[in-house]
Amino acid sequence: MLKIGDKIKSLRKAQDITQEKLAAYLNISYQAVSKWENGTALPDITLVPQIANFFGVSADELLCMKETEETEELKEYEKIYRENNRLGKMLDNIVLSRDVLIKYPRNYQWMLNLSHSLIQYNDTEEHCKYSSEHGFVEEAISICERILEDCTTDSIRHSAIQILCYNYKDVGKQDLALKLANEMPDMYLSREHLLSHIYIGEEQIKQCQNLLLSMIDCSSGIISMLASNGLMGKELSDLQKIELIETANNLYRLVLNKDEDSLFYNCRLCMNYCLLAELWCKNGNTEKVMENLLLAEKTATNYDACTDLKEQKYKSILANRCTFNPKTVGRNWEGTVTGMVLNILQRKVFDCIRETDDFKQLIVRLSNIQ
């Protein structure tokens, strides 16, 4: 009943009917209709059938009962989507999103959900091959282009723009990616940055800390990206790459020095330790290889151990107003981080230490966790 005034106004305008005409049909004053529409009063329950008949709709539609049912149904779908996301079940979310869109074809949030799942199905070589064969990236691009054509909700449009900017260049449309990116505001005009200047007191501290965590994650990720062969890696020696990756790790350690149990800390460092181990392998320093593999083991097991914990508060002084909830963290792979490390250790680069006792024992420990 709370939305009935909005519904009456919408139906009246769609059918080009004045308040006076509706009031005359119902034998009431047009001021009463005005009060319904501005939310200061509700129609008498006995008038509902008459109002519904006047507009040619059912009483359920007039009372927004159908909308309520649809909202509840979509909420249940969202729960399934979030749980699949937490478990890395991207293919399940692709199927789910497509099913939802059959029922709600112009639901832009679910169009975005499908797009995210399509581009995130890339955690293994097998998944990348399947994605390529089935045109997942092209499908996501097509959906996001449709969102930009029709959707007026900024938050959804911006997410669609992000997906397009990240993926256009892979289909030969870098010029379109550049156009979209150049139309966006710079980082100092972002919501997070602006809120850090608007809030006061505790809210401002918390916002500044959250912004710091985001910036450190972004900065560390960029450093690692620069060290890759796709960017500066070709002009760097292995030792220079190692220096860059260790710099990225040090950023996390400096800010999260008391939060070795956080998912954020462990997930990022684990992959970097594996990369460092590969680089030390190429450099022939087996001692450093094992040192980093043991750190990868530690961070992987820490990550897997805390995925079922409740919301946690950071302990480090630069993040002690912030929290993380392991049960809401998404990922684009199924299985454990420990399993991912075990899979990485099958790479040929580790053949130089594969027969050592330390490496064999590490493989056994990781295998027993699976």
Disulfide bonds with the S-S distance in Angstrom:
none
